[in-house]
Amino acid sequence: MHNLTLLSPAEKNRIELDKQAAYIVWQLKNAKAGYEAITTQAESIADDDERDFFNHAITKYKIKMGVR
């Protein structure tokens, strides 16, 4: 088991971005949100590396959940 409190702020933020990506794709799959939710969330991320990480996570979860 891992203690998440021991992670650096950057690592904690990546975990949060990954969770947000998974949730948005879940919402798409279940027709609770549209594709604009991805754009809105991505535009709110100021750091380019974090935005890229988020977009890769979106792609990962789209494949896993079978969302186009």
N, C-alpha and C positions, 0 to 999 in steps of 0.2 A: 504494500500500500504506500502511496506517496502523500506527503504532506504539502499541499498546495500553498500553504502560508510561507514555505521556505523558498518559493520561486521568486525570481526577480520581477519587478513591475512589468518589464517587457514580455516576459513569458506568461504572466497572468493575463496581460492584454491579448496575447495571441490565443489563449484558451477562450477568452471571452468572444473574440472575433469568430473563432471556430463555432462556438455555441450559437452565435447570432446567425451565422451562415446556415447551420443545420436547421434552425427554427424557421428561417425565411423559406428555405426549400420545402420544409414540411408544410408550411402555410400554402405554398404554391400547389403542392400535391393535393392538398385537401380543399382547394378553392377558397381559402380564407384570405388570400392576398393575391395581387397581380404582380407581374414582372417589374412593375415600377417600384416595388418594395426593395428590390435588389439595387436599382439605380439610386434610390433615395438614400439607402444605407451606405452604399459605396461613396457617394458624394459627401457624406458627412464625415468620412475618415480623411483627416488632413495629411497624414504621413503616406507617401507613395508606397513604401515597402509594406506597410500595414494594409493598404488598399489592395495591393497585389496579393498578399496573403489571404485576404478576405475573398477576393475573386477566385483564387485557386480553391479555397474551401467550398465556395458555391458550386464550382464545377465538380468537385469531389462528391458532394452530397447529391447533386443532380444525377450523377451516374449511379450512386448507391441506391437512390430512391426511385430511379426510373423516370425522372422528370426531364422534359425536353426544353 
